[in-house]
Amino acid sequence: MKTKVTAIARDPLKVPKPLSNAAAAVIRDTLEHHGVSQAEAAKAMKISTAQLSDVIRQRKGVSAAMALRFQFCFGVPADLIIRLQAQHDFQKAYHTKGPEIRQEVKALT
C-alpha cells in the first residue's frame, strides 16, 4: 500500500523576521562570560562606553571597525560578527522595505 506524500509549497525567498541582533548578543555574552563590564571593554577597545552600550542594546549595529576592535580585545573573529550583523540588517530590510522595493523594481529576467 502506497502512501501519497504531498510536499508543502515554500517560498524560496521567505526570510525570517529578525527577533534580535545576534552580533550584539555575541558581544554581550562574551563580556558576561569573561566577567568584563561594558566600561572596561570600551576602555580596552578605545571606544566610548556609549558606543558599546548602543550596540549591546541594539540601538546601533556593529561596524567593521568595532568588530575588529572586539576581535583584537577578545579573540572573537570579526568576520563572524560582521556576517551576523549583515544577516540581521538583511532580514530587517527585507521585512521593512522589501515589499515597497519589490513594487518599484522591474524584473529583467
N, C-alpha and C positions, 0 to 999 in steps of 0.2 A: 504494500500500500504506500503510494507516494503522497507526501505532504507538500502542498503548494506553499512556497515561500514567496512573500511579497516584500520587495525592498521598500524602504522608506525613502521617499524623494528628499534630497537635501540640497540646499542652496550652496554651491561650492564657494560662494563669496560671503557666506554667513560668518560674521565676526562677532565674538562675544563682547558684551559691554564691559568696559574696564571697571572693576569694583574698587581697586586701589592700585597705586603705583608700586610695582614690585621692586623697582630700583630704589625707591625711598625706603621700602621695607628692608632691603638688604643692608642699607646704610644704618638704619635704626637698630636692626637686630645685631649687626656687627659691633656697634657701640655697646649695646647691652651685654653681649657675650664677653667682651673684654673689660667690662666694668668701667668704661670711659664716659665721662659726661660730654654733653654737646660742647660746652665751653672749652674743655680740654682738647677735644678733637679739632674744633675750629682753630684754636691757637696753634696746634701742631701742624695743621694744613695751611696756615697763614691765610685764613678767610675769616669773615665776621661770624659771630655766633648767630646773628640774624639770618645770614645766608644759609647756614646749615639747618637752622630751625625751619626756615621756609621750605626747604627740600623735604625734611622729615615729616613736616605737617602737610605736605603735598600742595602747598601754595605755589611752588615753582618746581620745574623739572630739574634733572641733573644735567649740567653742561658737561661737555667733553673735558674741559679743564678741571672741573670739580671731580669728575671720575678719575682723572689722572692723579690728582692730589690724594684722593682716597686710596688709590692703589698703592702709591708710594708710602702712605702712612700705615695702612692696614693689610696690604698684600692681596686685597680683593681685585681681581682683574678688571681694569677699566672697561675693556671691550664687553664684558658681561653686563656691567651696569648700563653702558650705552645701549646695548641690544634690548635690555629690559625697558629702558626709557623710551626707545624708539617704538617698541611694541605697544606700550601704553599710549603714546602720542597717536599712533596709527588708529588704535581702537577708538580713542576719544574722537578723533577727526571723522572716522567712518560713521559714527553714530550722530555726531552733531552737524557735520557739514556734508556728509555723503549724499543724502537724498537731494539736496539742492544742487550739488555738483553734477550728480547723475542727470538732472534735468538740463543743465547748461551745456554739457559736453556732447558733441556729435561723435558717435562711434564710426570709425573708418574701416573697421574690419568686423 
